[in-house]
Amino acid sequence: MRVTLLLVLVLFAKTIFAQDPLVLKYSQTITAEELKQHLNVIASDAYEGRFTGAKGLEMAAEYLTKEFKSDELTGPVTGAENPFYQVMDLEQKSWTKRRLTAGKQVFENHKDIIFIQSPTGEEEYEVIFAGYGIYSDKYNDYKNIDVKGKLVAFLLGEPVDKNGIYLVTGTKTQSLPVDTSINQKVEAIQGKAMASMMRGAKGFILIEKNEKEGEKIMDLLNRYMGDVEVSFPGKKTNPMQSFPFLYMTPSKAAQLFGVKPKAFEKTVAGLLDTANSTSGLYTQKIKIEAEQKTESVKSANVLGFIEGTDKKNEIVVLSAHYDHDGIKGGEVFNGADDNGSGTVSIIELAEAFATAKKEGHGPRRSMLFIAFTGEERGLLGSGYYAKHPIFSLDSTVVNLNIDMIGRIDKEHTEKPDYLYIIGADYLSSELDSINKSIAQTYAPELVLDYTYNAKDHPEHLYERSDQIKFAEKGVPVIFYFSGLHDDYHTPADDVDKINFEVMEKRVRMVFAAAWELANREERVKVDK
């Protein structure tokens, strides 16, 4: 027993690095006070939500550049007018009108309904109600209706009787567990859309059967479905986008079909017997009007560089996206956590490494600090960098990406000292081991939570932030994250919700990991 215990203690000791006094010294330059000072600027109303291609994001880029220059970082973009900017040409499409008219009733986008997609122009359609929009052996909403050339309106979910038996499966389990994540809801909707398309439908209207739930979904969609789209020029339009695709609550559906809400509720309640299906009961002629203007815009990744010493040709990249959602409905989406928290972390990390270099303790490997544009618009900035790297990706040792590390989520309210780790072990088991050892050595109070690291996690966060563009090129990555919350992608994501004391601990830990990766003898190995 004593021998076994001794062996365990020896092995445990080997997994923890001895504390480096230089790491302790320079990590102290990262403070809650300075993080808050920077975030009060970056996430202020003056920056107008930092929308890609807009004035507010340009202001944030100027602020980042000023901070990099003050810390004596260099701009690595050779031949550019501003060597701190990697500029890219983008295309902005703005919806100037999107509405549905049925007789004298007008349904406005964002207010009465949500346009998820639509072709431009003006066109008339016939809408037909198709129950739950399900086609299966046990339950068939298309049995007695013809949807060819029409818009199909169908309910979300599946029919379930008063005993909790789902009619599609004949059990208490629905055919697809659509209530556990947005991704599974989308998968269920896609299946229903395909069923109607195969029968010649020209588009879809989704209807939530519960009014309160419908209002929640309206609010959720309004967070994401803005009237401005930004992409690279010449992006091919998905053929599916030529189909009108709308969402409405049951009360608005009743209004559309010209019936009272109680009558529509009764219809929904009656969809429990395939022999007595009421799909096709309602039809309506409508007109959809959609106008869009297109213009060219520019945006930039902001880069700051610290040259290394004896291993200067190898690069450690620390990144965060600095864009957010701009202004919607007259409200500023400040994005203090998403991702003002990551943006100001990069500023503080750059200052810490720059201070070390000024005092003769510069990193062996070169450090590249990148604030990416357009993450919220589809990973535009990181995608562009991956295709046009300033430094070869073969020489890039690792990417440490910070996206939302300023909050305490519901799972950790009692123990706020935690940090989610995503992707650290996907390409390199060594990188994950180093990161864990760093946490044990320099931030033992921080619990590393791997919940979102599961490859089958329904949120699929690994694919949703900028580090994925490095991972796709074979560069090991870590995505540092503090969790989702109710203010995510809402105007309520403000500075007063940030826990700067815990955030300080998290950023200091990232600094310690970056220091180790920049100064160790061998570059981290890719073994997966």
Residue pairs with C-beta under 8 A, 6 or more apart in sequence:
15 433
15 436
15 437
15 440
16 437
16 440
16 441
17 437
17 438
17 441
17 516
18 441
19 441
19 442
20 515
22 356
22 361
22 515
23 442
23 511
23 512
23 515
23 516
24 442
26 352
26 353
26 355
26 356
26 361
26 511
26 515
27 352
27 442
27 508
27 511
27 512
29 348
29 351
29 352
29 355
30 348
30 349
30 351
30 352
30 504
30 507
30 508
30 511
31 348
31 504
32 500
32 501
32 503
32 504
33 500
34 348
35 344
35 345
35 348
35 500
35 503
35 504
35 507
36 495
36 498
36 500
38 67
38 343
38 344
38 347
38 348
39 336
39 340
39 341
39 344
39 406
39 495
39 498
40 495
41 47
41 63
42 50
42 60
42 63
42 322
42 340
42 343
42 344
43 334
43 335
43 336
43 340
43 494
43 495
44 334
45 332
45 334
46 56
46 59
47 56
47 57
47 59
47 60
47 334
48 54
48 55
48 56
48 326
48 327
48 332
49 56
49 324
49 325
49 326
49 327
49 332
49 333
49 334
49 335
50 56
50 57
50 60
50 322
50 323
50 324
50 326
50 335
51 57
51 228
51 323
51 324
51 325
51 326
51 327
52 90
52 230
52 297
52 299
52 323
52 373
52 374
52 376
52 377
52 380
53 90
53 92
53 230
53 297
53 298
53 299
54 326
56 326
57 299
57 322
57 323
57 373
60 322
60 323
60 343
60 371
61 85
61 300
61 302
61 322
61 371
61 373
64 84
64 302
64 304
64 322
64 343
64 346
64 347
64 371
65 75
65 82
65 84
65 85
65 302
67 347
67 350
67 351
68 75
68 84
68 302
68 304
68 347
68 350
68 369
69 84
71 304
71 350
71 351
71 354
71 355
72 354
72 358
73 304
73 305
73 306
73 350
73 354
73 369
74 83
74 304
74 305
74 306
74 307
75 82
75 83
75 84
75 85
75 303
75 304
75 305
76 83
76 303
76 305
76 368
76 390
76 391
77 83
77 84
77 85
77 86
77 303
77 390
80 86
80 87
82 300
84 302
84 303
84 304
85 300
85 301
85 302
85 303
86 300
86 301
86 302
86 303
86 384
86 385
86 388
86 390
87 298
87 299
87 300
88 232
88 298
88 299
88 300
88 301
88 373
88 380
88 381
88 384
89 232
89 233
89 296
89 298
90 230
90 231
90 232
90 233
90 296
90 297
90 298
90 299
90 374
90 380
91 230
91 231
91 232
91 233
91 234
91 235
91 294
91 295
91 296
91 297
92 228
92 229
92 230
92 294
92 295
92 296
92 297
93 228
93 229
93 230
93 231
93 292
93 293
93 294
94 227
94 228
94 229
94 292
94 293
94 294
94 295
95 109
95 115
95 227
95 228
95 290
95 291
95 292
96 227
96 291
96 292
96 293
97 289
97 290
97 291
98 108
98 109
98 115
98 118
98 227
98 289
98 290
98 291
99 106
99 107
99 108
99 109
99 288
99 289
100 106
100 107
100 113
100 246
100 256
100 286
100 287
100 288
101 107
101 286
101 287
101 288
101 289
102 256
102 258
102 284
102 285
102 286
102 287
103 258
105 255
105 256
106 112
107 113
107 248
107 252
107 256
109 115
109 227
110 222
110 225
110 227
110 329
112 248
112 252
113 246
113 247
113 248
113 252
114 218
114 221
114 222
114 225
114 246
114 247
114 248
115 225
115 244
115 245
115 246
115 290
116 206
116 221
116 225
116 245
116 246
116 247
117 240
117 241
117 243
117 244
117 245
118 244
118 245
118 246
118 288
118 290
119 241
119 242
119 243
119 244
119 290
120 290
120 291
120 292
121 289
121 290
122 287
122 288
122 289
122 290
123 287
123 288
124 285
124 286
124 287
124 288
125 150
125 151
125 202
125 203
125 244
125 285
125 286
125 287
125 288
126 149
126 150
126 151
126 283
126 284
126 285
126 286
127 150
127 151
127 152
127 153
127 205
127 256
127 257
127 283
127 284
127 285
127 286
128 145
128 147
128 150
128 151
128 152
128 153
128 280
128 282
128 283
129 153
129 154
129 257
129 267
129 279
129 280
129 281
129 282
129 283
130 141
130 142
130 145
130 147
130 152
130 153
130 154
130 196
130 279
130 280
131 141
131 154
131 155
131 159
131 271
131 277
131 278
131 279
132 139
132 141
132 154
132 155
132 157
132 158
132 159
132 192
132 271
133 141
133 152
133 154
133 155
133 192
133 193
133 195
133 196
133 204
134 140
134 141
134 158
134 159
134 168
134 192
134 195
135 141
135 142
135 195
136 168
136 175
138 167
138 168
138 169
138 170
138 274
139 159
139 167
139 168
139 274
140 274
140 277
141 154
141 277
141 279
142 195
142 196
142 199
142 279
143 274
143 277
143 279
144 277
144 279
144 280
145 279
145 280
146 199
147 196
147 199
147 200
147 201
148 199
148 200
148 201
149 200
149 201
149 202
150 201
150 202
151 201
151 202
151 203
151 204
151 205
151 244
151 286
152 196
152 201
152 203
152 204
152 205
153 204
153 205
153 206
153 207
153 253
153 256
153 282
154 192
154 196
154 204
154 205
154 206
154 207
155 207
155 208
155 209
155 268
155 271
156 178
156 185
156 188
156 189
156 206
156 207
156 208
156 209
157 174
157 178
157 179
157 188
157 209
158 166
158 167
158 168
158 174
158 175
158 176
158 178
159 166
159 167
159 168
159 271
159 272
160 166
160 167
160 174
160 272
161 167
161 272
164 172
165 171
165 172
166 172
166 173
166 174
166 175
167 272
167 274
168 174
168 175
169 175
176 184
176 187
176 188
176 191
177 184
178 184
178 185
178 187
178 188
179 185
180 458
181 458
181 459
182 458
183 458
183 459
183 460
184 458
189 206
192 204
193 204
193 245
196 204
197 243
202 243
202 244
203 243
203 244
203 245
203 246
204 243
204 244
204 245
204 246
205 244
205 246
205 247
205 248
205 253
206 245
206 246
206 247
206 248
207 214
207 247
207 248
207 249
207 250
207 253
208 214
208 217
208 247
208 249
208 250
209 250
209 268
210 250
211 249
211 250
211 251
211 261
214 248
214 249
214 250
214 251
215 249
217 247
218 247
218 249
221 247
222 328
222 329
223 325
223 488
223 489
223 490
224 489
226 325
226 326
226 328
228 326
229 377
230 297
230 299
230 374
230 377
230 380
231 377
231 378
231 380
232 380
232 384
233 296
244 288
248 256
250 261
250 264
250 265
250 268
251 261
251 264
253 264
254 260
254 261
254 263
254 264
256 284
256 286
257 264
257 282
257 283
257 284
258 284
259 267
259 282
267 278
267 281
267 282
270 276
270 278
271 277
271 278
271 279
299 323
299 373
299 374
299 380
299 381
300 373
301 370
301 371
301 372
301 373
301 381
301 384
301 385
302 322
302 370
302 371
302 373
303 368
303 369
303 370
303 371
303 390
304 350
304 368
304 369
305 366
305 367
305 368
305 369
306 350
306 353
306 354
306 357
306 362
306 363
306 366
306 367
306 369
307 362
307 366
308 314
308 362
308 363
308 364
308 365
308 366
308 367
308 518
309 362
309 363
309 364
310 364
311 364
311 365
311 366
312 364
312 365
312 366
313 366
313 395
314 365
314 366
314 395
314 396
314 397
314 523
315 365
315 366
315 367
315 368
315 391
315 395
315 396
315 397
316 363
316 365
316 366
316 367
316 368
316 396
316 397
316 398
316 400
316 514
316 517
316 518
317 368
317 369
317 370
317 396
317 398
317 399
317 400
317 470
317 475
318 346
318 349
318 350
318 367
318 368
318 369
318 370
318 399
318 400
318 401
318 402
318 510
318 514
319 346
319 369
319 370
319 371
319 372
319 382
319 399
319 400
319 401
319 402
319 466
319 467
320 339
320 342
320 343
320 345
320 346
320 370
320 371
320 372
320 401
320 402
320 403
320 466
321 339
321 342
321 343
321 371
321 372
321 373
321 374
321 375
321 376
321 381
321 382
321 403
321 465
321 466
322 339
322 340
322 342
322 343
322 371
322 372
322 373
323 339
323 372
323 373
323 374
323 375
323 376
323 377
323 381
324 333
324 334
324 335
324 338
324 339
324 340
324 376
325 333
325 335
325 376
325 489
326 332
326 333
327 333
328 491
331 491
332 491
333 489
333 490
333 491
333 493
334 340
334 491
334 493
334 494
334 495
335 493
336 406
336 493
336 494
336 495
336 497
336 498
337 404
337 405
337 406
337 407
337 482
337 485
337 487
337 488
337 493
337 497
337 498
338 403
338 404
338 488
338 489
338 493
339 375
339 402
339 403
339 404
340 406
340 495
341 402
341 404
341 405
341 406
341 407
341 482
341 498
341 503
342 401
342 402
342 403
342 404
342 405
343 371
345 402
345 405
345 503
345 506
345 507
345 510
346 369
346 370
346 371
346 402
348 507
349 369
349 507
349 510
349 511
349 514
350 367
350 369
352 511
353 362
353 363
353 367
353 511
353 514
353 515
353 518
356 362
356 363
357 363
363 515
363 518
363 519
364 518
364 519
365 397
365 517
365 518
365 519
365 523
366 391
367 514
367 518
368 390
368 391
370 385
372 379
372 381
372 382
372 385
372 466
373 380
373 381
374 380
374 381
375 381
375 382
375 403
375 465
375 466
379 465
379 466
379 468
379 469
381 466
382 466
382 467
382 468
382 469
382 470
383 469
385 469
386 393
386 469
386 470
386 472
386 473
389 396
393 470
393 473
393 474
393 475
396 470
396 475
397 475
397 476
397 517
397 523
397 524
398 431
398 475
398 476
398 477
398 478
398 517
398 524
399 467
399 470
399 471
399 475
399 476
399 477
399 478
400 477
400 478
400 480
400 510
400 513
400 514
400 517
401 465
401 466
401 467
401 470
401 477
401 478
401 479
401 480
402 480
402 507
402 510
403 465
403 466
403 479
403 480
403 481
404 481
404 482
404 483
405 419
405 480
405 481
405 482
405 503
405 506
405 507
406 482
406 497
406 498
406 499
406 500
406 503
407 482
407 483
407 485
407 497
407 498
407 499
408 416
408 482
408 483
408 499
408 502
409 482
409 483
409 484
409 485
410 483
410 485
411 451
411 483
412 418
412 449
412 483
415 447
416 499
416 502
417 445
417 446
417 447
417 502
417 505
418 446
418 447
418 448
418 449
418 482
419 439
419 446
419 447
419 448
419 449
419 480
419 481
419 482
419 506
419 509
420 448
420 449
420 450
420 451
420 452
420 453
420 480
420 481
420 482
420 483
421 432
421 435
421 448
421 449
421 450
421 453
421 478
421 479
421 480
422 450
422 452
422 453
422 461
422 462
422 478
422 479
422 480
422 481
423 453
423 462
423 467
423 471
423 477
423 478
423 479
424 431
424 432
424 435
424 453
424 477
424 478
425 431
425 432
425 453
425 528
426 462
426 471
426 476
426 477
426 528
427 471
427 474
427 475
427 476
427 477
427 526
427 527
427 528
428 476
428 524
428 525
428 526
428 527
428 528
429 527
429 528
430 524
430 525
430 527
431 476
431 478
431 517
431 524
434 513
434 516
434 517
434 520
434 524
435 448
435 478
435 513
436 448
438 509
438 512
438 513
438 516
439 446
439 448
439 509
439 513
441 512
442 508
442 509
442 512
443 505
443 506
443 508
443 509
443 512
445 505
446 505
446 506
446 509
451 457
452 459
452 461
452 462
452 481
453 462
455 462
459 484
461 479
461 481
462 468
462 471
462 479
465 479
465 481
467 477
467 478
467 479
468 477
470 477
471 477
474 526
476 524
476 526
478 513
480 506
480 510
482 503
482 506
485 497
486 492
487 493
487 494
487 497
517 524
